[in-house]
Amino acid sequence: MAAVSDVFDQPGAAFVLLPAGSKFPPVETGWQKPENARTFTQALAHNGNVGVLAGNGYIGLDQDDPSAFEGLVLPPTTIWETRPGRLGLWFRISDDVADALSAIGKKADLAQVYLYRDRKKCGEIKLQRSYQVIPPSYKHITVTGEDALPGKGVRVDYRLLDSSPPAEISLAKLLADLQDIGIAFTTKLEQNASRLEKLASEARQKRAESDDIKVRRYAEAALRDEVLILASTPKGGRNDQLNRSAFVLGQFVSAGVLSEAEVISDLSRAADCAGLDPEEIRRTILSGLEAGRQHPREIPEETPSQDGDGSGSGPKHNAKKPKRIKVNDRGLDDITNDALEALIDSNDPPKIFSRAGSMVRLHKNERYVIEPLTRDSLKHAMARSAMFYTLGEGERVRETEVSPPNEVANNILAADDWPCIPEIKAIIETPVIRPDGSILFSPGYDEATKLYLDPIVDLSGLAKPEVLTQKHAAASAQFILDEIFADFPFENNASRTNTLATLLAIIVRPLIKGNVPITILDKPQAGTGASLIADIISFITTGRPASMWGMPETEDEWRKAITSALIDGSPVIVIDNVAGRLQSASLARALTAKTWLDRILGKSQMVALPQEAVWIATGNNIQIGGDIARRAIWVRLDATQARPWTRTEFRHPDILGWIRENHDSVIAYLLIMARAWVQAGKPPGSAKLGGFNEWAHVISGILEFAGVKDFMGNAAQLYDQMDQDVQQWDAFLGEWLVLHGDQPIKAGVLRDELTSLAPIYATFRDSMPDDVADAVSKANAGSLKLGHVLRKHLNQIYPSGRKLAQEVDKHSKVALWKVAGVSESKVSISEGHFAGVAGVHSNTHAYAGARGISGGENQTPAIPADESMDSDCRNIKPPQTPAPTMSKIDRPTPVQSKHICRSCGQHFEIPLVIASMGGYICEACRRNGPPAAPPAPDPQTKLDGSEAKAA
């Protein structure tokens, strides 16, 4: 057979060898494995069919029905004919297969995607672990009719139609373009959709049959009414009434719902009973019928119910109710199924949705909000979607319209899910970028994103380029920064870029699979503009200033506030004027959770809410605690003046008014930034943030593509300056290290030292982090709570390099704690700072007897008794002589003799009281504290004394 075309000799291309005339199976098993792939040279030498493997940067498109792909625009690429009327196309791809498939709800490990149009298969996309048979291979096909041949059938050769090299395309764009022309990727219907469609079809048929019955009943009721009216008419007016009644019923005769014979018969009997002349009766009836025929009756969609005696006030025009549901003598499940089917049938366009395990509806005042359906609000929707009735028994069967039953409404609300009731995530007011990169700007519900767009701007009149470039993206970013954020006193360019990133995150939120970190809008004093920035971001994306709530005080209040905010479905949540430290376990959990689980206030019911909001916090010199720091980005404002709110000469003095006038342009520029990045193949950005890498990939990619720099450039400053927990623990471990060196201690000993009033522990006590202080408070007596706190910070490395380590006592099996992460061979005890904690001077070893230290030449000079023993000691000038150090071997240990005071070191004849810090203490030291050590002798005085002694 002929050689494989050179067009397939492409870098990285791999091949599989097949038997001649066949497209499956390969000659060798295990062909899917990369190590078994063949090179182009091997494919040339093979005397049989050849397939080109998908994957490794290549994909294939098989068009079984090329007419189904009309309207699909593709670049010139390698094309061949697989059989008459069928084509194969070969491409190189420029994006990630997993991301492209996830956008259409497919698994990343698919070998191929089947394509359908009008529920018929029209082709497939080869992705990996699959191949396309290429020219000059051949196969045998079976044909029918005049061309039919016995045996293998007709030989068909694969023919090369276009020898262009494989074009580079985006798989995500290809899938999106296929959807645009009506190609689907599955024929599988929604859960129970076929069953519901069958029920709906049966219901429509029943409804069509019942319509005739309803119309007939309506006409019969009209006939009865006219007969009763004629019978009750006083003498003198009966002939005129007979003419009017004949006119009314003649309209029904003309409409074809009553026969002329039955009208003449019933009216004649009634008129005869009323005493009218028979000959006059006939003339009058025929005259009225003839006049009525000229004005056919318009039959109402619904008919009124009749009383038991058949009387009524005449036909009425009721609202259309497309379904009738009988509620008596039927099971609850049957009635519920009919009611749910009626709701589904009338929910187009959708206004009722499922969300977080509940049935909800859209309610509009000034704007749409999502609110749970109660039993009463569901009954209201049920009454509008169907007519519920009871059917009586006896000689005169009649229908009686009733309200939707409570038990049916309760049964619907109690269900786990509602097939064919669409799920909703949130309501948005501005267009956004869909996961496939397209723009959602059509009002109403969007199935792809599960968002409901209630637009505040109309983009239809804006001229937008079809093909967007990097220049478009850069110009759009510059417009936003120059026109909206130019007048704000950002401390650095990173803060400015982070502000744009926060605004952009709301517009591209559906593109981001994971969560979005909180933005901290921080400033030194009020009036600098942080709240205005939050208002601007909210106004651009929702059309109204931000709905701000204050920082909750307790963890329980945090949890309730988060649940309430997420139930509302707002795309942006602002915590305004944070006072003190921003720390909450609930907030930290919400920032990293895709679904927020909580109990509904006042109920035992749990709710699972989608958490896709963008969070903002504003405040003055905000301090961060807990796990918030690594879940945040920082925007720092500083006007560098005493009254920042008095500043003037702004580019747009009324910035919100300017945005209102140019709202459509602002939204368009943001969309252009994102759309240009998508069209460029989503080049990845350089930023990374653990737990938020998908957000960092999208936002940094868009910003860097638009030429905006320094995204998250102040992250290190955020951790160093705002994370109060890190600062506190680093300083605390520094004091611990000065006090104990590398000697491990029990949690109980640590608790005693931190609760002791002895001056030697003042600095150590003052350096306690908040969680340690809480653990050793009177409310948490004992060392158990302290041990839990220590364990939480175990092996966490702080900026100075210190960390808290744990050992286990070999004899008592008790956990021991120590500071590690720095040199453990020598520990300085006299320097004014230690391991990066500047200006902290510890006086822990100021007293010779405090740790059993006896006097000697190497003893650290004691602090004079008249000096303050609190944190002001850090200002004391250190000794001029070289400071001695103590190794692990020569470190003194507390005196344990019951006759020796651990504080003053004196010996007593009687046993002493046990000290809270271990060892024993005399009564004088227990009451008054340890005695002051004598001041260090002046070197010159000591020298003079030595010379005098020598003399």
C-alpha positions, 0 to 999 in steps of 0.5 A: 500500500502507499506511504503515509502522507508527510503531512502527518510527520509532525512533532510529537505525533504518534501512530498505531498500526492496524491490520490491512483493510481494518480499523480495529483491533490493532496488530498489537495489544496494549496500543493505548500505552505511550510506550507502545506508540509508533513513530512516523518512520515505523508507520511508513514501513507498515504494510497495513492500515495506520491510525494517528493517536489522539492526545499528546497535544493533538485532537481529532474531529470525525464528522459522520454527517458534515451537514450537521456542522454547517456554520462551524468556522475552522482554520485550514487543517488536515482533512481526509475522507473516511468514506463517501460523505464522512470526514476526518480532521486533525488539530493541535490544541492550545489549552488544557483538555480537563478545563475545556471538558469541565466547562461542559460538564464532562470528566477530564479522562474522557477518551472521546466526546460524542456529538449529537444534533437533533438527538442523532449522532453526527460525529465525535472528538478524539481526545486521548486513548483513541485514534483516527484511521488516516490515508492511505488506509482502506476498509470494506463497507457493506452496501445495499441495493444495486451496488451490493456485493457478496463477501466483504462488501465494497472497498473504500480508500481513505483519501486526503482532501487537504494537506495543510498541517494540523491547525492550532485551535482551542478545545474550549472554543471548539466546544463552545462553537459547536454548542453555538451551532446546535451540537450537543454532547449527550442525549441523556435527559435530565433525571425523570424528564422522560417520565415527566414528559410522558405525564405531561403528554398524557395530561395534554391529551386529557386536557384536550378531551376535557376541554370539550366536556367543559365547553359543553357543561358551560353551554348546558349551564347557560341553557338552564339559566335562560330557562329559569329566568324565563320561568321567573319572568312576570306576565307582560314581559315573558315574550320579550324575555323569550326573545332575549333568551333565544338570542343568547342561546343562538350564540351557542348554536352558532358556536356549535356547542348547542343544537337548535333542536334542544334549544327550541325544545327546552325554551318551548316547554318553559314558555308553554308553562309560562302561558304563552301562545304556542304559535307565538312561542315558535315565531319568537324563538326562531327570530331570536335564534336567527339574530343570535347566530349572527353573533357567535358566543366566545367560549371562556377558557374556564367555566364557573362551578354551579350550585347544587340546584343548577342555578348561577349568575351566568357565565364568568371569565376566569383566569386560564388554568391549564390543569385540573386536579381531583383531590378526593378519593385519590392517594397523596402521592398521585395528587402530589405528582399531578401538582408538581407536574402542573408547577413544572409545566407553568414554570416557564420562564422559571420563577420557582427554583431549588436551592440548598435543598429547599424550594425557593422563588424569586420575589421582586420589590425594588430588585429580585431576591431569593426567598424560600417557599413557605406552604402558603406561598407554594399554595399560591403558585399551585393555585395559579398552575392548576385548578383543584376540585372535588367530585361529588357523588349521587344522582347529580354529579358535580365538581366543586373547586377547592384550595390546594390541600395543605398536605399536598403542599407540605409533601412537595416541600418535604421532598429531597429534590424536585426533578425539572425544577431548575437549580439557582445559585444567585441573582446577578445584575451585571453580565458575567463570563460563563465557564466556557468563556462566553458572556452571559448578558441575556436577562433571565435564568441561565442553565449553564451558570445556574444564575438569574440575570436581572440586568441593570445595564443594556449592552446591546447598543455598545459596539464591541470588537468580535476579535479582541487583542491584548491591546484591547485588554490593556486599554480597558484596564487603563480606563478602569484604573484612570477613571474610577480608581485614580483619586484614591490614595493607594499606598502602593501599586499592589494595593491599586491592582488588588482593588481592580482584581476584586472588582474583576473577580465578581465579573468572572466569578463563574470562570473560577472553580474554587473560592475567592479570598477576602479583600482587606480595605485598610487605612490608618484613619476614617475618611480615607475612602475604603468604604467608598471603594466598597460602594463603587465595587458593589454599585458597578456589579449590583447597581446599588451601594454595598449593603454593609454589616458590622463585625459580629462579636461572637462566633455564633453571631458570625455564623448566623450573619454568614448564613443570612448573607448567603441566603440573600444570594448577593454576589458581594458581601461587605463587612464595614468598619472592622474594629480591632482584630478580624478573626473568626473560625466561621469566616475562615471556613466560609472563605474556603467552602464551596457549600456553606452548611448551617442550621436555619435560624429558629429551625432544626433544619440544616441548609446547604448554601452555595458560597460564591460571594466575593467578600470585602472588609473595611476598617482602620489599621485592621489586625488579622487573627486565626487563619484569615491572613492566608485567605486574604489580599490587602489594599492599603490606603493612606492619604498622609494628612490629618483630615483626609475627608477634606481633600478636593480636586478629584477627577470625578467629584461624584464618582457614583454619579459618573459610574451611573452615567457610564455604567454600560461602558464600565461593564463593557471594559471589564468584560473585554479584559476577561474576554480578550484573555479567554480568546487568547487561550487563557494564558496562565498568570504567575500568582499563586495562593494556597487554597485559591490557586484557581482564582489566582490563575484566572485573575493574575492571567487576566491582569498580566495579559492586560499589562497590569502589574504587582497583583498580590505584590504586598502579600509578604507585608500582609503576613508580617504587619497584619497577622497579629497571631504570628507577631504575638507568638513570635515574641512569646517564643522569644521570651520563652527561649530567653527564660528556658533556653532549650530546656523542655517544660511541662504545660503545668509549669508554663501555666504557673509561670504565666499566672505568677505575680513574681516580677521575674515573670512580668515580661514573659507574662506580658508577651502572652498571645491572646489564646494563651492568656485565655487558656491560663485565665481563671475561667480555664483553670488547669493545664488541659486547655493550655495544652490544647493551645500549644498543640495547635501551634506545634511545629509552626515556624515563625518569621524569626525561625523559631517554632514550638516543639514537643518531647515526651518525658521517658519516665512519666510519659508526660508531654514536654514543650520547648522552643526550637528552630534556632541554635540550641547549643548556646543561648544568650541571656543578656542581650537586649534583643533575641532571635529577631525580636528587637528591643525586648530585654528579659530580666528572667535571670536577674536574681541569683537565687531565682534558678538556684544560681550561686555567685561566681565570676561568670554570673550575669550581673543582677539588675539593681533593686531600684530599677523597674522590673516591668517591660520598661527594663528593655531600655536598660543599658546592657553590661559592657563586659562580654555576656556569658552563655550557658550551655545545656550542660551547665544550665542551673536547675531549681533547688528542690531541697525543702530547707532551701528557698528557691528565691533567696537561696538561704538555708532554714532549719524548718521545712519550707512551703512548696512554691507554685513554680516548683521547689520551696520558698520562704515566708519572706520571699513569698510575701515580698518577692525575692530580695534585690541583688547587689548592684554590679561593682564598678570595674574601676572601684574593683581595680582600685581595691585590688591595688590598695590590697596589694599595697 
